[in-house]
Amino acid sequence: MSNSDPYPKSTSGPGSARQPAAAPRVNAPSRPQQRPGVVGSGQRPAAPAQRPTGPGQRPAAPGQRPAQPGLVKPAPKAKVRRARLLVSKVEPWSVLKMAFLLSVALGIVTVVAAIVLWTVLDLTGIFDQVDGLLGTLAGTESGGFELKKVASLGQVASFAVIIAVINVVLLTALSMLSAVLYNIAATLVGGIGVTLTDD
């Protein structure tokens, strides 16, 4: 028997290196094909096929119903908040300041209204008519009595200023006294209840 050399000699020429012969390939065992619908161990089932969506629509997430076109979800109705409060105490100093300012404003309005009223009566001739009426009732001539001399513009303005100053003093004192009386009554009954709500 001739012993065959596994490394055949190359015929390319002298001095060439030996090349090993190609090893025979061993076929790997093929995996058995799985049938559709059968899940092997350690594998997750395939997700169900999703319906094709139209152009411009996003595919619906799993577990979420597809949105129907034309339906708008109504906004939640806002809840009206209510708060019930009690005015248990009124600061007398703040009431005094507010009453003083309001009474001063009322006094200025009184003086201006008196001057405007006297001017309107003078321009419309009411003073002359009153003088003629008083002269007729008294049986004397019309020139015997003049209302303008008794109630001139200066006298009317001075009288209005005096009334305004008295009103400022009285209204300020009465307002502060009312605040003190309210605080005393609130300690007994709890005060005035106020309910506040949102618009």
Protein Blocks (a to p, Z undefined) as FASTA:
>chain_A
ZZddfbdcdfkbghiacdddddddddddddddddehiacehiacdddddddddehiacdd
ehiacddehiacddddddddddddddfbccfklmmmmmmmmmmmmmmmmmmmmmmmmmmm
mmnommmmmmmmmmmmnopafklpcfklmmcfklmmmmmmmmmmmmmmmmmmmmmmmmmm
mmmmmmmnopacdddddZZ
